[in-house]
Amino acid sequence: MTGDVRRAIAEFRSRTVSLEAADFARLVTLLAAPGSPQRARALLFATSKLAEFGLACGLELRPEVMCHTSVIERFCTSGCPQMSPASVRTIRTNLRFVAHRVLDGGAARALIPRERAKSPYSAKEISSYLRLADSQPTDTRRHHAAGLICLGAGAGLIGEDLRTVTGAHVVCRSGGVVVEVTGIRPRRVPVLREFHDRLLASAEFVGHRYVVGGEEPWRKNVTTPVISALAGGSDLERLSVRRLRATWLSRCASSLGLRAFMDAAGIACSQRLGDIVSHLDPVSEPESVMLLGATR
């Protein structure tokens, strides 16, 4: 640590906590070895509040006691009622940092990479896959392949939702084409306009059978043989169902003006969209068809 950091720790005083709590805060912050005076002051504030909580509960002010996960969590859930939720989250993060440094000796944690959203297909790529579907040697393979692409890029279906769609679930309604999804999350999904004719043709061909093939609703890997048949040479990668869904998500977000909304709100990545949506009125099926660009 630099001299400025050590000085900031040594000079720490607070009128809102006791001398014992301040002494504990200086001790554990010194052990945590923060990299800057500003970081040191943030850790001192958090650990002094934790120590004051410990004194009120009759706990020993020892690092192995106060920096235990259960003590930190109890403090954050019941020991700081006057603080805002944002402040509590910041304090919890700082206390976890101190606990890691003090109890684990500062050993580096293994970083778990965050899975990013798949990149959508371009319109040219989708056209290429559809041409490849048209070139399949039998009517059955042509309609299964086209149905898979249309349900993925046109309705955003993957997994069980994709496997359980039959031809009878694809209907013309509310000014567009709608897929009745009957899987884990039953819902009605408007199909993007450019996929209407192909999907309707595939649905008419299969009738009450499954659009992407197979005989049973619990079957697995049904899409694998369809995708394997669509390997299109060196200029076209193996088809990805998740990228098909990303294509639909991207198109719908564009139709709804999501980028303009997030830019105007100053939001780069929101974990609260579900909370925002929960306060909005439900959207009718005809409105959904129109908003998502799925009218015929």
N, C-alpha and C positions, 0 to 999 in steps of 0.2 A: 504493500500500500504506500501511497505517497504521503509526504508530510502534511499536505492539506487535508487529506482524508482522516489521518490520525488526529489532527487538531480539531476537526469538526466533531469527531467522536468524543474527544476529551472535554470539549467545551459544552457538551450537550447539557442543558438544563430545561426544566419544564415546570410551570406553575400548576399544571393540571394533574400531575402524577406525583407520587411520593418519592422520597430519596431512594428507597429500596428499589422501586420500579425503574428509576432512572439509572441506578447502578447496574441492574440486570440488563437494561437496554444497551448500555455502553459495552458490557461484557460480550453479549452475543453478537452485537454488530461488529465489534473488533474481530471476533472469530469468523464472521461471515466474509470479511475482507472486501467491502464494496469498492468499486472502481473509481468513484468520484465523490466529492463532498455532497453533491445533491442527492446521490444515491444513498449515501450514509445517513443523511437527515431523514430520508423517507423510511429507511429501515429502523432508525431510532424511534421515530414516531410510532410505527406499527408495533415494535417490540415493547415499548414503554406502556402502550395501551393493553397489550397482552399481559404484561406483568401486573398491572393494576387489577386486571380481571382475576389473575391467579391469586393475588393477595385477598381479594374479596371472597374467593372460594376456599381459602385456607390451603392453597397449594404451595409446595416448596419452590422458591425461585431458583431452580437449577435448570440448565439447558436441556438435559435429558427428560425432564418433566414438562417444562413449559413448551418445548418445541415438538412435543409429541403431536402426531396428526389429530388425535381425538381431542386434545386440548385446544388446538387451533380451530378446529371445526366447531367446537362448542362455543368458543369465544365469538366466532364470526356469525353464528346463528342466534346467540342470545346475549352476548356481552357488549354489543355496541348498538343499542336501539336508537340512539340519537343521530346516527350516521345514515347517509343516503346509501341505497344499494350499490351505486357506483363506487363510493368510498370503501364500502365493505369488501367489494371484489378486489380493489387495489390493495387493501391491507392483507387480505388472504393471500394474494399473489406474493407480496413481499415477505410474509411470514413463512410461506412454503419455501421461498428462496433461502431464507435464513436457516430453516430447519434442515434443508438439503446440505447447505454448506457446513453447518455445525455438527449434525449427527452423522452425515455420510462422508465427512471429510472432504467435501468438494469434488467427489468423483464425477466425471462427466456422464451425463445421462445419454442413453441412446435415443436419437431423434427418430420419431415415427413420422414418415412423410405423409402429408395430407393429400388424399386423392383429389385430383382436380377434375373438373367437368370435362367430358370428352368433347373434342372439336367437332362441329357440325360438318356435314358434307356440303359441298358446293352444288349449285344447280346442275353444273356440267357433270359432276360425278354421279348424281342421282340419275341423270339421263343415260349415262353410260351403263349403270347397273340395270336400268329398265330395258335398255337395248339388249343387254346380255340375257335378261330374263326372257325376252321375246325370241331369242335364238335357241332356247332349249329344245331338245328333240321331240318331246311329247306335249300334248295339251295339258296333262296333269302337272308336269314339272313347270311349264310356263305359267300356269295360273297360281301354283303354290309360290313360286319365286316372286311374281308380281304382287301377290297378296301380302307376302312378308315385307316387301319394300314399302308398300302403301300403308300397311298397318303401323310400320315403324316410323317412317318419315312423315306420313300423313296424319297419324293419330298418336304417335309417341308411345306405342305399346311395347312392352318387353316382358320376359318371364311368363308367369302363369297367365297374366292378362292376354298375352299374345297367343298362347297355346289354346286357350279356351274359346276363341272366337270362331263361330261357325258362319256359314253363308247367311243364315237366318238372322244373325245379329247385326248385319249391315243393312241399314234401311234408309230410304229417302224420306226426310222429314224436316220440318221447321225451316224449309228453304234451302236445305243442304243435304249432305250425307252424314249419317250419325252411326257410330259403332256402339252397340250395347255391350259394355264390359261386365262380365259376371264373375270375375275372380275374387281376390281378397278384398279389393276396393271397388265394389260395384259402382258404375257411373256411366254417363253418356258422353262420348267424346266426338265432337265435330271433326270431320276429316277435311284437311286442306283441299282447296278447290282443284288443283291440278292432278290430284290422285283419284278423283271421283270415278271417272269412267273405267279406269283399270281395276279399281277395287270392286266396283259393281259387277264388272264382267267376271272377276274371280269368284265373287260371292254367288253369282248366278250359276257358275259352272259347278261349284262344290255343293251347293244346296244346303242341306242340313249337316254336312260333314265339316270338318275343321279346315279353315282357310289355308293354314300352313302345313296341313297333312297330319297323319297319325290317326289312331283309332280310339284312344282312351284319353280322358281329360288330365290324368295324372302322369302321362307319359313324359319322359325327359329327352333332352337333346334332339327334339324334333327339327329344330332349325338347322342343326349341323349338316345333314345331307343337302338341304336346300342351299345353304351358304357355300358348301364345298363345290356345288355345281356352278356357282357364280364366280369362281376364281378366274379373273379376266385377263391373265397374261401379265407382262411386266409393268404395264402402265396403270393397272387397276388392282388395288390391294384387296385382300380378303374382306368381305362385307362384315361390318360390325353392327350388331343390333343396338348396342348402346350409342353408337354414333348416329344411327338412324333416329333414335329418340332425341339426341342432342340437336339434330336438325329440326325436328318438330318444335322442341322447346325454343330454339333460337327464332324460328319463324313466328311463333305465337308471341314471344316477348317483343319482337319488332312490331307486330300488328297492334299490340296493346300500348306501345310507346314506353316500355319499361326503361329503356336507356335514358330517355328524356326525363322520366320521373326521378330516376336515381341521380342523374347529373344535377337536376334542379334541387334535390334534397341534400346534395353533398354526400351521398352514400356510395361507398365503393363496394362493400360486401355487407349485406344485411342478414342478421339472424332473426329479425323480428317481423318478417313479411307475414308469417302466419298470424301473429298478433294483430297486425294491421288489417288483414283480410277478415279476421273474426268479427270486426266491427262493421263490416260492409253488408249490405243487403244481398241475399242470394240472387244470382243471375238466371233468368229463364233460359230454356234451351234455344229459342229463336234468337235471343240477344247474344248468347254464347256463340252461335253459328255465325252471326254477323261480325262480332268483335274479333273472332279468331280468323277471319278471312276464309270461311268455309262455305260461303253461299255458292249455289250453282249458277 
